[in-house]
Amino acid sequence: MSSTKNLLLNSLSSDDLELLTPSLQLVNLRQRTDLEAANRPIKAVYFIEEGIASVVAASATRRDVEVGLIGNEGMTGLPLLMSNDRSPSHVYMQVAGSGHRIGASEMTQALAKSRSLHSLLLKYAHSFLVLTTQTALANGRAALEERLARWLLMAHDRLRSERLPLTHDFISLMLGVRRAGVTTTLQKLKQPRLVDHERGVITVLNRRGLEEAANGFYGIPEKEIKRQLSKAA
Protein backbone atom coordinates (compact mmCIF):
# COMPACT_ATOMS: atom_id res chain seq x y z
CA MET A 1 0.00 0.00 0.00
CA SER A 2 1.07 3.61 -0.38
CA SER A 3 2.45 5.51 2.61
CA THR A 4 0.03 6.09 5.47
CA LYS A 5 -0.24 8.66 8.22
CA ASN A 6 -1.43 6.02 10.67
CA LEU A 7 1.40 5.31 13.10
CA LEU A 8 0.11 1.87 14.03
CA LEU A 9 0.05 0.66 10.42
CA ASN A 10 3.52 2.13 9.96
CA SER A 11 4.75 0.03 12.89
CA LEU A 12 3.69 -3.29 11.33
CA SER A 13 6.22 -5.59 9.74
CA SER A 14 6.02 -5.84 5.95
CA ASP A 15 4.57 -9.36 6.23
CA ASP A 16 1.83 -8.29 8.65
CA LEU A 17 1.01 -5.22 6.58
CA GLU A 18 0.66 -7.43 3.50
CA LEU A 19 -1.93 -9.50 5.35
CA LEU A 20 -4.12 -6.42 5.77
CA THR A 21 -3.41 -4.48 2.59
CA PRO A 22 -5.76 -6.38 0.20
CA SER A 23 -8.71 -5.60 2.50
CA LEU A 24 -7.84 -2.03 3.51
CA GLN A 25 -9.88 0.73 1.92
CA LEU A 26 -9.13 4.43 2.37
CA VAL A 27 -12.38 6.21 3.28
CA ASN A 28 -13.41 9.75 4.15
CA LEU A 29 -14.98 10.01 7.60
CA ARG A 30 -17.40 12.87 8.16
CA GLN A 31 -18.10 14.36 11.57
CA ARG A 32 -20.51 12.15 13.57
CA THR A 33 -19.87 9.12 11.34
CA ASP A 34 -20.62 6.02 13.43
CA LEU A 35 -17.68 3.62 13.59
CA GLU A 36 -19.07 1.28 16.25
CA ALA A 37 -22.56 1.09 17.71
CA ALA A 38 -22.92 0.26 21.40
CA ASN A 39 -23.81 -3.38 22.14
CA ARG A 40 -23.92 -4.34 18.47
CA PRO A 41 -21.52 -6.44 16.40
CA ILE A 42 -18.55 -4.51 15.08
CA LYS A 43 -18.76 -4.33 11.29
CA ALA A 44 -15.35 -2.85 10.51
CA VAL A 45 -12.08 -1.65 11.98
CA TYR A 46 -10.73 1.82 11.18
CA PHE A 47 -7.09 2.86 11.29
CA ILE A 48 -7.50 6.62 11.59
CA GLU A 49 -5.35 8.80 9.31
CA GLU A 50 -6.80 12.22 10.03
CA GLY A 51 -9.42 13.51 12.45
CA ILE A 52 -10.46 12.23 15.87
CA ALA A 53 -12.79 9.41 16.88
CA SER A 54 -14.41 9.53 20.32
CA VAL A 55 -15.12 6.46 22.44
CA VAL A 56 -18.20 7.38 24.44
CA ALA A 57 -19.89 5.67 27.39
CA ALA A 58 -23.54 6.33 28.16
CA SER A 59 -25.52 5.85 31.35
CA ALA A 60 -29.07 4.54 31.51
CA THR A 61 -30.24 8.15 31.37
CA ARG A 62 -28.28 8.70 28.12
CA ARG A 63 -25.79 11.11 29.68
CA ASP A 64 -22.78 10.54 27.44
CA VAL A 65 -19.18 11.01 28.55
CA GLU A 66 -16.07 10.49 26.46
CA VAL A 67 -13.77 7.83 27.93
CA GLY A 68 -11.13 7.83 25.20
CA LEU A 69 -10.20 9.19 21.81
CA ILE A 70 -8.41 7.81 18.79
CA GLY A 71 -6.38 9.62 16.17
CA ASN A 72 -3.64 8.67 13.75
CA GLU A 73 -1.85 6.75 16.51
CA GLY A 74 -4.42 3.99 16.63
CA MET A 75 -7.42 1.96 15.59
CA THR A 76 -11.00 1.14 16.48
CA GLY A 77 -12.38 -2.37 16.96
CA LEU A 78 -10.30 -3.29 20.01
CA PRO A 79 -12.84 -5.90 21.26
CA LEU A 80 -11.93 -8.04 18.22
CA LEU A 81 -8.41 -8.38 19.61
CA MET A 82 -9.88 -10.00 22.73
CA SER A 83 -12.11 -12.47 20.87
CA ASN A 84 -15.18 -10.30 21.38
CA ASP A 85 -17.41 -8.76 18.73
CA ARG A 86 -18.91 -5.75 20.51
CA SER A 87 -18.66 -3.32 23.42
CA PRO A 88 -21.09 -1.15 25.40
CA SER A 89 -19.33 1.98 24.13
CA HIS A 90 -20.26 4.05 21.10
CA VAL A 91 -17.46 5.15 18.75
CA TYR A 92 -17.93 7.98 16.25
CA MET A 93 -15.97 10.71 14.49
CA GLN A 94 -15.69 13.79 16.64
CA VAL A 95 -13.61 15.69 14.06
CA ALA A 96 -13.93 14.78 10.39
CA GLY A 97 -11.00 13.09 8.68
CA SER A 98 -10.12 9.85 6.95
CA GLY A 99 -8.96 6.34 7.70
CA HIS A 100 -8.25 2.86 6.36
CA ARG A 101 -11.26 0.56 6.75
CA ILE A 102 -11.11 -3.24 6.97
CA GLY A 103 -14.08 -5.54 7.54
CA ALA A 104 -14.33 -7.22 10.93
CA SER A 105 -14.21 -10.71 9.43
CA GLU A 106 -11.10 -9.90 7.37
CA MET A 107 -9.46 -8.41 10.46
CA THR A 108 -10.26 -11.51 12.51
CA GLN A 109 -8.83 -13.78 9.82
CA ALA A 110 -5.60 -11.76 9.67
CA LEU A 111 -5.24 -11.93 13.45
CA ALA A 112 -5.61 -15.71 13.35
CA LYS A 113 -2.83 -15.98 10.76
CA SER A 114 -0.22 -13.84 12.50
CA ARG A 115 0.79 -13.92 16.14
CA SER A 116 3.08 -10.91 15.62
CA LEU A 117 0.20 -8.84 14.20
CA HIS A 118 -2.02 -9.78 17.12
CA SER A 119 0.75 -9.04 19.61
CA LEU A 120 1.47 -5.55 18.26
CA LEU A 121 -2.18 -4.56 18.15
CA LEU A 122 -2.63 -5.82 21.71
CA LYS A 123 0.19 -3.49 22.75
CA TYR A 124 -1.82 -0.62 21.31
CA ALA A 125 -4.89 -1.91 23.18
CA HIS A 126 -2.85 -1.77 26.38
CA SER A 127 -1.90 1.85 25.61
CA PHE A 128 -5.56 2.69 25.04
CA LEU A 129 -6.44 1.10 28.39
CA VAL A 130 -3.86 3.37 30.02
CA LEU A 131 -5.59 6.33 28.34
CA THR A 132 -9.01 5.34 29.68
CA THR A 133 -7.70 4.83 33.22
CA GLN A 134 -6.01 8.24 33.15
CA THR A 135 -9.27 9.74 31.89
CA ALA A 136 -11.09 8.19 34.86
CA LEU A 137 -8.45 9.63 37.18
CA ALA A 138 -8.78 13.09 35.62
CA ASN A 139 -12.58 12.98 35.74
CA GLY A 140 -12.49 12.04 39.41
CA ARG A 141 -9.62 14.17 40.72
CA ALA A 142 -8.78 17.02 38.33
CA ALA A 143 -10.29 20.48 38.34
CA LEU A 144 -12.24 21.41 35.21
CA GLU A 145 -9.44 23.71 34.04
CA GLU A 146 -6.95 20.82 34.28
CA ARG A 147 -9.31 18.43 32.48
CA LEU A 148 -9.96 20.90 29.67
CA ALA A 149 -6.25 21.63 29.23
CA ARG A 150 -5.57 17.87 29.07
CA TRP A 151 -8.31 17.31 26.52
CA LEU A 152 -7.14 20.17 24.30
CA LEU A 153 -3.60 18.77 24.38
CA MET A 154 -4.86 15.34 23.31
CA ALA A 155 -6.83 16.91 20.45
CA HIS A 156 -3.80 19.00 19.48
CA ASP A 157 -1.64 15.84 19.35
CA ARG A 158 -3.99 14.12 16.96
CA LEU A 159 -4.97 16.99 14.69
CA ARG A 160 -1.41 18.35 14.33
CA SER A 161 -2.82 21.85 13.91
CA GLU A 162 -3.04 24.90 16.16
CA ARG A 163 -6.67 25.40 15.12
CA LEU A 164 -9.03 22.84 16.66
CA PRO A 165 -12.53 22.73 15.14
CA LEU A 166 -14.35 22.22 18.44
CA THR A 167 -17.54 23.85 19.73
CA HIS A 168 -18.30 24.60 23.39
CA ASP A 169 -21.34 22.32 23.16
CA PHE A 170 -19.26 19.43 21.93
CA ILE A 171 -16.58 19.87 24.59
CA SER A 172 -19.25 20.01 27.30
CA LEU A 173 -20.60 16.67 26.05
CA MET A 174 -17.15 15.10 25.96
CA LEU A 175 -16.24 16.27 29.46
CA GLY A 176 -19.68 15.60 30.90
CA VAL A 177 -20.17 19.16 32.18
CA ARG A 178 -22.49 22.05 31.41
CA ARG A 179 -21.71 24.34 28.47
CA ALA A 180 -21.46 27.34 30.81
CA GLY A 181 -18.64 25.59 32.67
CA VAL A 182 -16.69 25.09 29.43
CA THR A 183 -17.15 28.73 28.43
CA THR A 184 -15.96 30.00 31.82
CA THR A 185 -12.97 27.67 31.88
CA LEU A 186 -11.93 28.58 28.34
CA GLN A 187 -11.88 32.19 29.47
CA LYS A 188 -9.46 31.20 32.25
CA LEU A 189 -7.17 29.58 29.68
CA LYS A 190 -7.55 32.56 27.35
CA GLN A 191 -6.50 35.22 29.89
CA PRO A 192 -2.85 34.03 30.10
CA ARG A 193 -2.97 33.56 26.30
CA LEU A 194 -2.78 29.78 26.37
CA VAL A 195 -5.64 29.53 23.86
CA ASP A 196 -7.95 31.74 21.86
CA HIS A 197 -11.45 30.82 20.79
CA GLU A 198 -14.04 31.91 18.30
CA ARG A 199 -17.19 30.30 17.02
CA GLY A 200 -16.47 26.61 16.43
CA VAL A 201 -12.66 26.92 16.65
CA ILE A 202 -10.19 26.87 19.54
CA THR A 203 -6.63 27.98 18.73
CA VAL A 204 -3.69 26.70 20.76
CA LEU A 205 -1.34 29.63 21.43
CA ASN A 206 0.97 28.22 24.09
CA ARG A 207 1.26 24.43 24.24
CA ARG A 208 3.83 24.43 27.04
CA GLY A 209 1.51 26.61 29.09
CA LEU A 210 -1.36 24.19 28.46
CA GLU A 211 0.79 21.31 29.69
CA GLU A 212 1.46 23.25 32.88
CA ALA A 213 -2.26 23.98 33.23
CA ALA A 214 -3.01 20.24 32.94
CA ASN A 215 -1.01 19.89 36.19
CA GLY A 216 0.29 16.36 35.64
CA PHE A 217 -2.93 14.88 34.24
CA TYR A 218 -1.49 14.83 30.70
CA GLY A 219 1.44 12.77 29.48
CA ILE A 220 1.31 9.22 30.85
CA PRO A 221 -0.72 7.63 28.01
CA GLU A 222 1.28 9.63 25.46
CA LYS A 223 4.56 8.25 26.80
CA GLU A 224 3.11 4.74 26.82
CA ILE A 225 2.02 4.74 23.17
CA LYS A 226 5.43 6.09 22.12
CA ARG A 227 7.12 3.35 24.15
CA GLN A 228 5.02 0.63 22.58
CA LEU A 229 5.46 1.86 19.02
CA SER A 230 9.20 2.38 19.48
CA LYS A 231 9.51 -1.24 20.66
CA ALA A 232 7.76 -2.35 17.46
CA ALA A 233 9.99 -0.27 15.17
KAGI-V723180 format. One record per residue. N is the residue number from 1. SS is DSSP state (H for helix, E for strand, C for the rest). PSI is psi in whole degrees, 0 to 359 (999 if undefined). Layout:
n:ss:psi
N:SS:PSI
N:SS:PSI
//
This chain:
n:ss:psi
1:C:161
2:C:171
3:C:149
4:C:153
5:C:356
6:C:119
7:H:329
8:H:315
9:H:322
10:H:340
11:C:350
12:C:150
13:C:161
14:H:323
15:H:317
16:H:323
17:H:323
18:H:332
19:H:326
20:H:327
21:H:316
22:C:336
23:C:354
24:C:135
25:E:125
26:E:125
27:E:147
28:E:142
29:E:106
30:C:159
31:C:137
32:C:7
33:C:128
34:E:127
35:E:327
36:E:134
37:C:142
38:C:134
39:C:26
40:C:152
41:C:137
42:C:127
43:C:330
44:E:160
45:E:141
46:E:126
47:E:105
48:E:133
49:E:312
50:E:152
51:E:185
52:E:132
53:E:138
54:E:137
55:E:116
56:E:132
57:E:144
58:E:142
59:C:177
60:C:336
61:C:11
62:C:30
63:C:100
64:E:143
65:E:134
66:E:132
67:E:349
68:E:162
69:E:156
70:E:130
71:C:215
72:C:2
73:C:350
74:C:205
75:E:160
76:C:183
77:C:24
78:H:329
79:H:330
80:H:330
81:H:340
82:H:26
83:C:35
84:C:159
85:C:6
86:C:170
87:C:162
88:C:357
89:C:155
90:E:134
91:E:126
92:E:164
93:E:121
94:E:320
95:E:129
96:E:150
97:E:224
98:E:168
99:E:168
100:E:124
101:E:137
102:E:137
103:E:150
104:H:320
105:H:320
106:H:322
107:H:316
108:H:320
109:H:318
110:H:320
111:H:323
112:H:335
113:H:338
114:C:112
115:H:324
116:H:322
117:H:311
118:H:318
119:H:315
120:H:317
121:H:330
122:H:327
123:H:321
124:H:319
125:H:321
126:H:316
127:H:321
128:H:324
129:H:321
130:H:319
131:H:314
132:H:323
133:H:323
134:H:328
135:H:318
136:H:318
137:H:314
138:H:318
139:H:328
140:H:335
141:H:338
142:C:148
143:C:159
144:H:322
145:H:320
146:H:319
147:H:316
148:H:318
149:H:316
150:H:314
151:H:321
152:H:323
153:H:318
154:H:321
155:H:319
156:H:319
157:H:316
158:H:331
159:H:339
160:C:41
161:C:148
162:C:337
163:E:117
164:E:116
165:C:78
166:C:131
167:C:159
168:H:320
169:H:318
170:H:318
171:H:320
172:H:322
173:H:315
174:H:324
175:H:351
176:C:35
177:C:171
178:C:152
179:H:321
180:H:325
181:H:322
182:H:314
183:H:314
184:H:318
185:H:324
186:H:324
187:H:323
188:H:324
189:H:337
190:H:326
191:H:316
192:C:14
193:C:45
194:C:323
195:E:166
196:E:158
197:E:145
198:E:183
199:C:113
200:C:3
201:E:133
202:E:129
203:E:125
204:E:120
205:C:329
206:C:90
207:H:315
208:H:320
209:H:322
210:H:320
211:H:321
212:H:322
213:H:331
214:H:340
215:C:44
216:C:356
217:C:358
218:C:141
219:C:326
220:H:310
221:H:325
222:H:319
223:H:324
224:H:316
225:H:323
226:H:320
227:H:316
228:H:319
229:H:328
230:H:328
231:H:330
232:H:337
233:C:999
//
